[in-house]
Amino acid sequence: MMGNWRIPTISNVLDDCTKRGVAIDLNRVSETTTVLQAEQGSMRAQIIDTCGEEFSIENQWQLGVVLFEKLGLIGEAELKRLNQDTRQGEVKFEEEKGIHAKYYKQTKLVGDFLRRQQLDTRHVMRRPTIAAMYATFDKAPTIAAMFWQRVCDGLGINNKNDPCGRLRTELLRTAINVGGSRTSQDIKCVDSETMYRWCIQAWNCYRAGEELKAFRVDLDKARPAVK
């Protein structure tokens, strides 16, 4: 019965629908559209009211900052991953003098930020740079997200002495010296400690609203405090 009657009949009906099309009640569609737009506007207003500030809901980065940093929301999967990461203990950056950073909430903040990036971020995916992210997100999460976003994409940087632009430029043309030979004359090599201090120096200037004309690193002195 199924093979001889139902399936052929359904196939014929679907074939006719494909050829002739399906009638649509345009008035009903218009009414539904109006209702949905009104509900969307109401829901948007409720979201803005709940969050306590205006932001673009369609912008994934802004939405992420509001949900995960300001409201502190976390999904079940993220909570499970975070707990697992926390149990693993301490992340050790062991190049030369070593750069140590603990997981805690910074792991989630830095991880979420990097996952939101749509452009090439290889210039920030270095151990000393990630360590600096941990330090800055621990100090001021919202400001850190804005700072590193500019370092990642370079958008909105018009001044050559902009701390974000200065750091971005150096990271793009610098490799970490691990004892190998250079692959390009355009790429210079520095040690991990120097790169980490670049990041903190740029961050401190950014927070102070100061320009950064050049990086000055003295490895004989203590690391600069993260402001």
DORO-419175 format. One record per atom (N, C-alpha, C): residue number from 1; residue in three letters; atom name; y, z, x. Coordinates in steps of 0.001 Angstrom, whole numbers, plus 500000, padded with zeros to 6 digits. Atoms other than C-alpha are relative to their C-alpha. Layout:
   nr  rest  atom       Y       Z       X
  NUM   ALA    CA       Y       Z       X
...
This chain:
   nr  rest  atom       Y       Z       X
    1   MET     N  498791  500000  500841
    1   MET    CA  500000  500000  500000
    1   MET     C  501255  500000  500873
    2   MET     N  498831  499901  499131
    2   MET    CA  502421  500989  502755
    2   MET     C  500242  498691  500731
    3   GLY     N  499836  501227  499219
    3   GLY    CA  501759  497883  504810
    3   GLY     C  500249  498776  499154
    4   ASN     N  499909  501212  500827
    4   ASN    CA  501555  495415  501923
    4   ASN     C  501205  499976  499064
    5   TRP     N  498930  500023  500999
    5   TRP    CA  504419  496562  499730
    5   TRP     C  501288  500676  500475
    6   ARG     N  498761  499259  499719
    6   ARG    CA  506863  499242  500918
    6   ARG     C  500786  499431  501178
    7   ILE     N  499285  500429  498800
    7   ILE    CA  507683  498094  504424
    7   ILE     C  500596  498603  499835
    8   PRO     N  499382  501323  500203
    8   PRO    CA  508141  494393  503550
    8   PRO     C  501180  500051  499035
    9   THR     N  498908  499917  500982
    9   THR    CA  510303  495350  500540
    9   THR     C  501255  500597  500631
   10   ILE     N  498861  499373  499338
   10   ILE    CA  512530  497670  502567
   10   ILE     C  500628  499045  501012
   11   SER     N  499500  500950  499003
   11   SER    CA  512816  495046  505299
   11   SER     C  500831  498921  499337
   12   ASN     N  499249  501040  500714
   12   ASN    CA  513938  492448  502737
   12   ASN     C  501353  500518  499519
   13   VAL     N  498744  499413  500472
   13   VAL    CA  516542  494809  501295
   13   VAL     C  500990  500154  501154
   14   LEU     N  499132  499824  498834
   14   LEU    CA  517917  495647  504731
   14   LEU     C  500501  498659  500514
   15   ASP     N  499597  501336  499561
   15   ASP    CA  517980  491956  505606
   15   ASP     C  501110  499457  499111
   16   ASP     N  498962  500459  500929
   16   ASP    CA  519988  491156  502461
   16   ASP     C  501316  500743  500237
   17   CYS     N  498787  499211  499733
   17   CYS    CA  522408  494021  503233
   17   CYS     C  500705  499498  501252
   18   THR     N  499420  500486  498755
   18   THR    CA  522904  492672  506728
   18   THR     C  500724  498680  499792
   19   LYS     N  499408  501321  500225
   19   LYS    CA  523649  489156  505481
   19   LYS     C  501212  500063  499075
   20   ARG     N  498944  499990  501018
   20   ARG    CA  525806  490022  502469
   20   ARG     C  501055  501087  500235
   21   GLY     N  499090  498886  499816
   21   GLY    CA  527392  493256  503635
   21   GLY     C  499865  501023  498888
   22   VAL     N  500040  498925  500989
   22   VAL    CA  527960  496436  501638
   22   VAL     C  501405  500219  499463
   23   ALA     N  498678  499822  500619
   23   ALA    CA  530804  496895  499176
   23   ALA     C  500553  501385  500325
   24   ILE     N  499333  498736  499679
   24   ILE    CA  533304  499612  500100
   24   ILE     C  501139  500226  499016
   25   ASP     N  498918  499616  500895
   25   ASP    CA  535599  501432  497700
   25   ASP     C  501202  500387  500861
   26   LEU     N  498862  499753  499121
   26   LEU    CA  538873  501139  499624
   26   LEU     C  500872  501152  499509
   27   ASN     N  499206  498888  500529
   27   ASN    CA  540650  503553  497316
   27   ASN     C  499368  501343  500380
   28   ARG     N  500711  498768  499639
   28   ARG    CA  537984  506161  497933
   28   ARG     C  500118  500285  501494
   29   VAL     N  499844  499833  498553
   29   VAL    CA  538175  505560  501668
   29   VAL     C  501384  500543  500323
   30   SER     N  498632  499547  499774
   30   SER    CA  541950  506030  501558
   30   SER     C  500166  501467  499608
   31   GLU     N  499916  498607  500436
   31   GLU    CA  541616  509275  499600
   31   GLU     C  499307  500931  500995
   32   THR     N  500748  499183  499046
   32   THR    CA  538986  510597  502000
   32   THR     C  500759  500151  501316
   33   THR     N  499221  499972  498763
   33   THR    CA  541148  509670  504992
   33   THR     C  501158  500988  499901
   34   THR     N  498876  499094  500212
   34   THR    CA  544109  511552  503537
   34   THR     C  499544  501463  500049
   35   VAL     N  500529  498629  500025
   35   VAL    CA  541993  514654  502904
   35   VAL     C  499602  500451  501414
   36   LEU     N  500446  499644  498656
   36   LEU    CA  540462  514579  506390
   36   LEU     C  501179  500207  500950
   37   GLN     N  498827  499841  499152
   37   GLN    CA  543849  514109  508066
   37   GLN     C  500706  501319  499719
   38   ALA     N  499383  498724  500361
   38   ALA    CA  545227  517079  506137
   38   ALA     C  499196  501160  500574
   39   GLU     N  500856  498941  499456
   39   GLU    CA  542235  519212  507146
   39   GLU     C  500124  500062  501514
   40   GLN     N  499855  500035  498541
   40   GLN    CA  542597  518078  510761
   40   GLN     C  501296  500675  500424
   41   GLY     N  498725  499372  499677
   41   GLY    CA  546263  519070  510781
   41   GLY     C  499960  501502  499824
   42   SER     N  500113  498566  500257
   42   SER    CA  545425  522450  509275
   42   SER     C  499174  500687  501086
   43   MET     N  500847  499423  498949
   43   MET    CA  542643  523081  511813
   43   MET     C  500725  500036  501336
   44   ARG     N  499237  500034  498756
   44   ARG    CA  544906  522027  514675
   44   ARG     C  501011  501148  500029
   45   ALA     N  499017  498922  500079
   45   ALA    CA  547572  524483  513494
   45   ALA     C  499330  501359  500198
   46   GLN     N  500729  498740  499832
   46   GLN    CA  544969  527256  513289
   46   GLN     C  499604  500222  501462
   47   ILE     N  500390  499897  498590
   47   ILE    CA  543767  526507  516829
   47   ILE     C  501192  500414  500856
   48   ILE     N  498792  499683  499235
   48   ILE    CA  547302  526572  518233
   48   ILE     C  500426  501443  499745
   49   ASP     N  499608  498624  500353
   49   ASP    CA  548015  529804  516359
   49   ASP     C  499066  501011  500660
   50   THR     N  500973  499095  499386
   50   THR    CA  544813  531419  517658
   50   THR     C  500216  500115  501502
   51   CYS     N  499814  500016  498548
   51   CYS    CA  545509  530373  521242
   51   CYS     C  501351  500555  500418
   52   GLY     N  498700  499412  499706
   52   GLY    CA  549126  531475  521040
   52   GLY     C  500931  499120  500805
   53   GLU     N  499128  500905  499262
   53   GLU    CA  550611  528397  522716
   53   GLU     C  499691  498552  499630
   54   GLU     N  500168  501424  500263
   54   GLU    CA  551126  524675  522307
   54   GLU     C  499269  499336  501161
   55   PHE     N  500675  500794  498977
   55   PHE    CA  548757  522365  524173
   55   PHE     C  499318  498822  499322
   56   SER     N  500658  501192  500531
   56   SER    CA  547029  519004  523765
   56   SER     C  498505  500259  499867
   57   ILE     N  501414  499729  500228
   57   ILE    CA  543632  519581  522182
   57   ILE     C  499135  498864  500539
   58   GLU     N  500759  501148  499508
   58   GLU    CA  542552  516072  523229
   58   GLU     C  499873  499988  501523
   59   ASN     N  500034  499946  498539
   59   ASN    CA  543241  516897  526891
   59   ASN     C  498940  501016  500439
   60   GLN     N  501108  499113  499648
   60   GLN    CA  539979  518311  528291
   60   GLN     C  500428  501071  500990
   61   TRP     N  499587  499026  498992
   61   TRP    CA  541695  520006  531229
   61   TRP     C  500785  501129  499347
   62   GLN     N  499214  498974  500665
   62   GLN    CA  544285  521813  529066
   62   GLN     C  499122  500846  499079
   63   LEU     N  500897  499270  500900
   63   LEU    CA  541592  522749  526549
   63   LEU     C  499125  500963  500788
   64   GLY     N  500838  499141  499171
   64   GLY    CA  539393  524125  529322
   64   GLY     C  500749  501218  500501
   65   VAL     N  499191  498883  499512
   65   VAL    CA  542212  526257  530724
   65   VAL     C  500182  501047  498904
   66   VAL     N  499759  499072  501105
   66   VAL    CA  542932  527754  527301
   66   VAL     C  498717  500732  499613
   67   LEU     N  501244  499399  500475
   67   LEU    CA  539300  528344  526305
   67   LEU     C  499382  500942  501023
   68   PHE     N  500777  499247  499018
   68   PHE    CA  537809  529568  529567
   68   PHE     C  500836  500987  500819
   69   GLU     N  499191  499110  499170
   69   GLU    CA  540746  531141  531404
   69   GLU     C  500795  500990  499152
   70   LYS     N  499121  499129  500776
   70   LYS    CA  543102  532493  528753
   70   LYS     C  499247  500770  498918
   71   LEU     N  500763  499323  501045
   71   LEU    CA  540656  533263  525947
   71   LEU     C  498712  500616  500539
   72   GLY     N  501187  499420  499375
   72   GLY    CA  537754  533994  528294
   72   GLY     C  498706  499667  499296
   73   LEU     N  501222  500375  500705
   73   LEU    CA  535185  532140  526168
   73   LEU     C  498963  499465  500980
   74   ILE     N  501075  500488  499140
   74   ILE    CA  531807  531329  527693
   74   ILE     C  498776  499732  499135
   75   GLY     N  501170  500383  500770
   75   GLY    CA  528810  529516  526231
   75   GLY     C  498748  500704  500491
   76   GLU     N  501249  499317  499651
   76   GLU    CA  525252  530867  526250
   76   GLU     C  499397  499427  501275
   77   ALA     N  500569  500637  498804
   77   ALA    CA  524104  528311  528835
   77   ALA     C  500793  500379  501248
   78   GLU     N  499159  499647  498864
   78   GLU    CA  527078  529063  531090
   78   GLU     C  499799  501464  500383
   79   LEU     N  500210  498588  499724
   79   LEU    CA  526497  532798  530750
   79   LEU     C  498685  500198  500747
   80   LYS     N  501296  499896  499321
   80   LYS    CA  522849  532382  531761
   80   LYS     C  500110  499532  501448
   81   ARG     N  499843  500526  498637
   81   ARG    CA  523829  530262  534764
   81   ARG     C  500827  500952  500853
   82   LEU     N  499143  499080  499259
   82   LEU    CA  526581  532683  535768
   82   LEU     C  499234  501260  500416
   83   ASN     N  500788  498819  499673
   83   ASN    CA  524208  535655  535593
   83   ASN     C  499010  499702  501121
   84   GLN     N  500942  500388  498956
   84   GLN    CA  521686  533790  537701
   84   GLN     C  500703  499879  501350
   85   ASP     N  499230  500141  498760
   85   ASP    CA  524358  532896  540260
   85   ASP     C  500401  501359  500556
   86   THR     N  499561  498677  499553
   86   THR    CA  525584  536469  540363
   86   THR     C  498856  500752  500680
   87   ARG     N  501155  499319  499409
   87   ARG    CA  522093  537758  541080
   87   ARG     C  499662  499466  501391
   88   GLN     N  500301  500584  498693
   88   GLN    CA  521846  535419  544022
   88   GLN     C  500846  500619  501110
   89   GLY     N  499228  499259  498999
   89   GLY    CA  524496  537540  545716
   89   GLY     C  501218  499267  500483
   90   GLU     N  498763  500444  499366
   90   GLU    CA  527104  536284  548104
   90   GLU     C  499858  498606  500586
   91   VAL     N  499983  501315  499382
   91   VAL    CA  528024  532762  549112
   91   VAL     C  500591  500144  501391
   92   LYS     N  499521  499836  498636
   92   LYS    CA  528388  532580  552848
   92   LYS     C  500417  498667  500593
   93   PHE     N  499488  501164  499298
   93   PHE    CA  530523  530034  554624
   93   PHE     C  499925  500328  501491
   94   GLU     N  500336  499527  498661
   94   GLU    CA  529127  530286  558125
   94   GLU     C  500454  499068  501112
   95   GLU     N  499494  500851  498948
   95   GLU    CA  530986  527573  560011
   95   GLU     C  500992  500813  500844
   96   GLU     N  499185  499285  499032
   96   GLU    CA  532512  529163  563115
   96   GLU     C  500221  501453  499597
   97   LYS     N  499742  498586  500265
   97   LYS    CA  534203  532463  562164
   97   LYS     C  499426  500454  498660
   98   GLY     N  500606  499662  501286
   98   GLY    CA  532744  532302  558705
   98   GLY     C  501042  500290  498938
   99   ILE     N  499097  499764  501127
   99   ILE    CA  534457  532267  555346
   99   ILE     C  499138  500524  498864
  100   HIS     N  500861  499370  500984
  100   HIS    CA  532977  534645  552804
  100   HIS     C  500720  500088  498646
  101   ALA     N  499448  499884  501350
  101   ALA    CA  533497  534552  549070
  101   ALA     C  498892  500436  499057
  102   LYS     N  501003  499514  500933
  102   LYS    CA  531666  536357  546294
  102   LYS     C  500087  499224  498695
  103   TYR     N  500072  500776  501235
  103   TYR    CA  530553  534767  543035
  103   TYR     C  500897  500576  498910
  104   TYR     N  499284  499407  501112
  104   TYR    CA  531734  536954  540168
  104   TYR     C  500535  498926  499051
  105   LYS     N  499458  500953  500962
  105   LYS    CA  533957  535158  537668
  105   LYS     C  500563  498756  500679
  106   GLN     N  499431  501149  499306
  106   GLN    CA  535420  532859  540338
  106   GLN     C  499035  498814  500030
  107   THR     N  500987  501066  499987
  107   THR    CA  532167  530898  540414
  107   THR     C  500155  499112  498775
  108   LYS     N  499853  500752  501238
  108   LYS    CA  532622  529881  536811
  108   LYS     C  501328  499256  499951
  109   LEU     N  498688  500629  500047
  109   LEU    CA  536326  529179  537117
  109   LEU     C  500062  498771  500901
  110   VAL     N  499966  501122  499054
  110   VAL    CA  535967  526978  540205
  110   VAL     C  499044  498902  499557
  111   GLY     N  500980  500998  500449
  111   GLY    CA  532835  525265  538874
  111   GLY     C  500495  499208  498808
  112   ASP     N  499467  500693  501175
  112   ASP    CA  534441  524457  535515
  112   ASP     C  501137  499063  500388
  113   PHE     N  498880  500845  499569
  113   PHE    CA  537552  523141  537231
  113   PHE     C  499499  498716  500662
  114   LEU     N  500502  501167  499287
  114   LEU    CA  535598  520802  539515
  114   LEU     C  499254  499051  499076
  115   ARG     N  500718  500865  500939
  115   ARG    CA  533428  519534  536654
  115   ARG     C  500949  499208  499113
  116   ARG     N  499032  500712  500846
  116   ARG    CA  536556  518541  534734
  116   ARG     C  500652  498830  500718
  117   GLN     N  499329  501041  499232
  117   GLN    CA  537738  516254  537518
  117   GLN     C  499336  498654  499784
  118   GLN     N  500514  501337  500258
  118   GLN    CA  537373  512540  536778
  118   GLN     C  500209  499060  501185
  119   LEU     N  499742  500841  498839
  119   LEU    CA  538671  511154  540072
  119   LEU     C  499176  500483  501189
  120   ASP     N  500737  499655  498786
  120   ASP    CA  537167  511224  543552
  120   ASP     C  500576  501289  500599
  121   THR     N  499536  498710  499483
  121   THR    CA  537381  514815  544821
  121   THR     C  499292  500379  501296
  122   ARG     N  500718  499683  498767
  122   ARG    CA  535476  514519  548079
  122   ARG     C  500891  500718  501015
  123   HIS     N  499119  499365  499019
  123   HIS    CA  538562  515629  550012
  123   HIS     C  500127  501506  499794
  124   VAL     N  499947  498557  500218
  124   VAL    CA  538376  519091  548407
  124   VAL     C  498606  500627  499995
  125   MET     N  501361  499483  500049
  125   MET    CA  534594  519418  548432
  125   MET     C  499522  500376  501400
  126   ARG     N  500366  499475  498687
  126   ARG    CA  534493  521203  551776
  126   ARG     C  499906  501520  499918
  127   ARG     N  500191  498561  500075
  127   ARG    CA  533403  524773  552449
  127   ARG     C  501294  500802  500102
  128   PRO     N  498764  499202  499924
  128   PRO    CA  536784  526102  553606
  128   PRO     C  500921  499774  498806
  129   THR     N  499158  500288  501162
  129   THR    CA  538540  524369  550703
  129   THR     C  499477  500721  498765
  130   ILE     N  500584  499285  501133
  130   ILE    CA  536120  525792  548137
  130   ILE     C  500244  501503  500139
  131   ALA     N  499706  498577  499777
  131   ALA    CA  536568  529232  549738
  131   ALA     C  501435  500320  499609
  132   ALA     N  498599  499803  500381
  132   ALA    CA  540330  528846  549291
  132   ALA     C  500164  499954  498487
  133   MET     N  499963  500041  501463
  133   MET    CA  539745  527904  545645
  133   MET     C  499590  501348  499421
  134   TYR     N  500444  498686  500458
  134   TYR    CA  537808  531131  545158
  134   TYR     C  501133  501014  500122
  135   ALA     N  498954  499012  499746
  135   ALA    CA  540649  533134  546682
  135   ALA     C  501187  499826  499054
  136   THR     N  498829  500246  500846
  136   THR    CA  543400  531468  544633
  136   THR     C  499682  500199  498519
  137   PHE     N  500375  499775  501399
  137   PHE    CA  541509  531487  541322
  137   PHE     C  499842  501492  499722
  138   ASP     N  500096  498557  500158
  138   ASP    CA  540871  535180  541890
  138   ASP     C  501384  500621  499850
  139   LYS     N  498639  499453  500022
  139   LYS    CA  544603  535770  542387
  139   LYS     C  500735  499624  498717
  140   ALA     N  499266  500469  501189
  140   ALA    CA  546047  533651  539533
  140   ALA     C  499309  498756  499449
  141   PRO     N  500829  501111  500466
  141   PRO    CA  543558  531450  537617
  141   PRO     C  500774  498817  499419
  142   THR     N  499272  501095  500645
  142   THR    CA  546012  529438  535524
  142   THR     C  500843  499223  501007
  143   ILE     N  499177  500653  498985
  143   ILE    CA  548389  528731  538401
  143   ILE     C  499118  499257  500997
  144   ALA     N  500923  500651  499068
  144   ALA    CA  545440  527916  540661
  144   ALA     C  499502  498677  499438
  145   ALA     N  500465  501244  500620
  145   ALA    CA  544201  525314  538189
  145   ALA     C  501059  498906  500118
  146   MET     N  498912  500978  499878
  146   MET    CA  547608  523614  538225
  146   MET     C  500175  499546  501447
  147   PHE     N  499844  500308  498574
  147   PHE    CA  547858  523804  542017
  147   PHE     C  498920  499028  500473
  148   TRP     N  501091  500828  499505
  148   TRP    CA  544422  522346  542723
  148   TRP     C  499888  498676  499258
  149   GLN     N  499990  501272  500721
  149   GLN    CA  544800  519715  540005
  149   GLN     C  500894  498992  500709
  150   ARG     N  499092  500885  499272
  150   ARG    CA  547760  518268  541897
  150   ARG     C  499423  499601  501356
  151   VAL     N  500640  500324  498717
  151   VAL    CA  545843  518488  545176
  151   VAL     C  498898  498964  499785
  152   CYS     N  501103  500920  500284
  152   CYS    CA  542943  516615  543560
  152   CYS     C  500489  498596  499656
  153   ASP     N  499626  501337  500482
  153   ASP    CA  544756  513773  541794
  153   ASP     C  501336  499491  500539
  154   GLY     N  498728  500443  499430
  154   GLY    CA  548194  513692  543449
  154   GLY     C  501049  499609  498980
  155   LEU     N  499058  500413  501042
  155   LEU    CA  549927  513128  540110
  155   LEU     C  501218  500928  499967
  156   GLY     N  498770  499218  500117
  156   GLY    CA  553530  514254  539741
  156   GLY     C  500576  500469  501313
  157   ILE     N  499485  499603  498691
  157   ILE    CA  554113  514614  543489
  157   ILE     C  500962  498930  500499
  158   ASN     N  498976  500962  499587
  158   ASN    CA  557371  512901  544436
  158   ASN     C  500693  500390  501301
  159   ASN     N  499360  499492  498793
  159   ASN    CA  558518  515021  547369
  159   ASN     C  498964  500097  501115
  160   LYS     N  500974  499989  498902
  160   LYS    CA  556791  514538  550715
  160   LYS     C  499743  501403  500524
  161   ASN     N  500172  498618  499550
  161   ASN    CA  557290  518246  551410
  161   ASN     C  499434  500905  498900
  162   ASP     N  500664  499244  501058
  162   ASP    CA  555588  519283  548174
  162   ASP     C  498728  500623  500593
  163   PRO     N  501186  499361  499402
  163   PRO    CA  552913  521860  549212
  163   PRO     C  498691  499351  499573
  164   CYS     N  501226  500641  500489
  164   CYS    CA  550286  520201  547010
  164   CYS     C  499801  498641  500661
  165   GLY     N  500085  501313  499371
  165   GLY    CA  551083  516768  548392
  165   GLY     C  499705  500089  501480
  166   ARG     N  500233  499825  498572
  166   ARG    CA  551168  518008  551964
  166   ARG     C  498534  500345  500268
  167   LEU     N  501400  499620  499825
  167   LEU    CA  547751  519644  551605
  167   LEU     C  499072  498840  499659
  168   ARG     N  500831  501146  500401
  168   ARG    CA  546302  516636  549796
  168   ARG     C  499951  498960  501113
  169   THR     N  499937  500990  498925
  169   THR    CA  547472  514311  552578
  169   THR     C  499134  500410  501183
  170   GLU     N  500773  499522  498855
  170   GLU    CA  545938  516468  555295
  170   GLU     C  498500  499985  499717
  171   LEU     N  501422  499972  500341
  171   LEU    CA  542638  516870  553471
  171   LEU     C  499412  498596  499947
  172   LEU     N  500491  501376  500109
  172   LEU    CA  542349  513136  552852
  172   LEU     C  499754  499369  501365
  173   ARG     N  500133  500637  498683
  173   ARG    CA  542716  512306  556540
  173   ARG     C  499395  500930  501056
  174   THR     N  500561  499032  499068
  174   THR    CA  540884  515253  558060
  174   THR     C  498527  500248  499709
  175   ALA     N  501412  499621  500106
  175   ALA    CA  537227  515976  558721
  175   ALA     C  499803  501332  500697
  176   ILE     N  500314  498735  499353
  176   ILE    CA  535639  519268  559716
  176   ILE     C  499246  499718  501286
  177   ASN     N  500626  500218  498705
  177   ASN    CA  534701  519383  563358
  177   ASN     C  498700  500801  500084
  178   VAL     N  501311  499347  499903
  178   VAL    CA  530981  520093  563554
  178   VAL     C  499286  499603  501280
  179   GLY     N  500584  500326  498713
  179   GLY    CA  530462  518864  567095
  179   GLY     C  499583  498562  500154
  180   GLY     N  500366  501413  499926
  180   GLY    CA  529817  515212  566287
  180   GLY     C  501155  499149  500468
  181   SER     N  498956  500923  499566
  181   SER    CA  531796  512154  567251
  181   SER     C  500776  499494  498802
  182   ARG     N  499181  500538  501076
  182   ARG    CA  534610  510694  565179
  182   ARG     C  499477  498629  499588
  183   THR     N  500433  501295  500508
  183   THR    CA  533792  507765  562993
  183   THR     C  501175  499060  499794
  184   SER     N  498828  500832  500219
  184   SER    CA  537352  506501  562618
  184   SER     C  501184  500587  500754
  185   GLN     N  498817  499528  499296
  185   GLN    CA  540564  506686  564610
  185   GLN     C  501026  500589  499044
  186   ASP     N  499057  499493  500995
  186   ASP    CA  542410  507441  561357
  186   ASP     C  499629  501403  499521
  187   ILE     N  500458  498687  500439
  187   ILE    CA  540394  510615  560807
  187   ILE     C  500079  500991  501151
  188   LYS     N  499951  498963  498974
  188   LYS    CA  541206  513768  562750
  188   LYS     C  499061  501129  499601
  189   CYS     N  500938  498914  500249
  189   CYS    CA  538940  516775  563061
  189   CYS     C  500658  501352  500268
  190   VAL     N  499528  498632  499791
  190   VAL    CA  539788  520451  562672
  190   VAL     C  498845  500940  499691
  191   ASP     N  501035  499021  500297
  191   ASP    CA  537740  523612  562488
  191   ASP     C  500203  500549  498589
  192   SER     N  499972  499491  501375
  192   SER    CA  536943  525307  559194
  192   SER     C  501097  501029  499772
  193   GLU     N  498983  498954  500153
  193   GLU    CA  539258  528246  559796
  193   GLU     C  501391  499401  499847
  194   THR     N  498700  500664  500096
  194   THR    CA  542232  525931  560314
  194   THR     C  500192  499382  498624
  195   MET     N  499887  500623  501322
  195   MET    CA  541506  524024  557115
  195   MET     C  500194  501043  498915
  196   TYR     N  499836  498925  500974
  196   TYR    CA  541165  527261  555167
  196   TYR     C  501436  500520  500014
  197   ARG     N  498630  499487  499902
  197   ARG    CA  544521  528481  556462
  197   ARG     C  501011  498985  499482
  198   TRP     N  499138  501016  500608
  198   TRP    CA  546126  525164  555510
  198   TRP     C  500099  500240  498494
  199   CYS     N  500053  499841  501455
  199   CYS    CA  545008  525730  551933
  199   CYS     C  500810  501218  499554
  200   ILE     N  499299  498772  500388
  200   ILE    CA  546341  529286  551800
  200   ILE     C  501498  499871  500254
  201   GLN     N  498578  500187  499705
  201   GLN    CA  549630  528320  553450
  201   GLN     C  500659  499141  498927
  202   ALA     N  499460  500870  501055
  202   ALA    CA  550149  525508  550923
  202   ALA     C  500096  500764  498678
  203   TRP     N  500000  499206  501229
  203   TRP    CA  549230  527866  548065
  203   TRP     C  501153  500997  499986
  204   ASN     N  498920  499008  499949
  204   ASN    CA  551655  530553  549189
  204   ASN     C  501365  499348  499827
  205   CYS     N  498732  500724  500176
  205   CYS    CA  554483  528002  549440
  205   CYS     C  500168  499554  498558
  206   TYR     N  499961  500441  501401
  206   TYR    CA  553606  526655  545994
  206   TYR     C  500399  501145  499078
  207   ARG     N  499691  498846  500838
  207   ARG    CA  553733  530108  544444
  207   ARG     C  501425  500490  500213
  208   ALA     N  498638  499546  499703
  208   ALA    CA  557030  530883  546178
  208   ALA     C  501040  498943  499640
  209   GLY     N  499070  501074  500332
  209   GLY    CA  558557  527565  545085
  209   GLY     C  500677  499410  501218
  210   GLU     N  499429  500486  498747
  210   GLU    CA  559122  526549  548704
  210   GLU     C  499380  498669  500417
  211   GLU     N  500530  501239  499439
  211   GLU    CA  558721  523226  550469
  211   GLU     C  499129  500321  501213
  212   LEU     N  500867  499829  498838
  212   LEU    CA  556120  522772  553198
  212   LEU     C  500153  498761  500887
  213   LYS     N  499723  501142  499133
  213   LYS    CA  557332  520521  555990
  213   LYS     C  498874  499737  500984
  214   ALA     N  501107  500171  499055
  214   ALA    CA  554410  521125  558337
  214   ALA     C  499134  501254  499982
  215   PHE     N  500893  498853  499913
  215   PHE    CA  551369  523350  558688
  215   PHE     C  500125  500653  501370
  216   ARG     N  499963  499240  498748
  216   ARG    CA  551580  526079  561312
  216   ARG     C  498874  501032  499961
  217   VAL     N  501177  499126  499975
  217   VAL    CA  548311  527795  562169
  217   VAL     C  499849  500616  501378
  218   ASP     N  500238  499269  498762
  218   ASP    CA  547856  530463  564822
  218   ASP     C  498697  500780  499825
  219   LEU     N  501310  499386  500171
  219   LEU    CA  544171  531335  565071
  219   LEU     C  499884  501351  500683
  220   ASP     N  500027  498697  499329
  220   ASP    CA  544992  534328  567275
  220   ASP     C  500532  501105  499093
  221   LYS     N  499458  499026  500930
  221   LYS    CA  546704  536022  564338
  221   LYS     C  499078  500131  498794
  222   ALA     N  500829  499770  501182
  222   ALA    CA  545136  537454  561189
  222   ALA     C  500293  498927  498936
  223   ARG     N  499818  500967  501085
  223   ARG    CA  544655  535222  558187
  223   ARG     C  501179  500416  499112
  224   PRO     N  498910  499665  500923
  224   PRO    CA  547663  534998  555876
  224   PRO     C  499438  500532  498677
  225   ALA     N  500434  499442  501285
  225   ALA    CA  547383  537014  552687
  225   ALA     C  500186  498953  498902
  226   VAL     N  499891  500901  501146
  226   VAL    CA  546822  535106  549459
  226   VAL     C  500971  500601  498999
  227   LYS     N  498972  499433  500872
  227   LYS    CA  549961  535643  547369
  227   LYS     C  499746  499647  498549
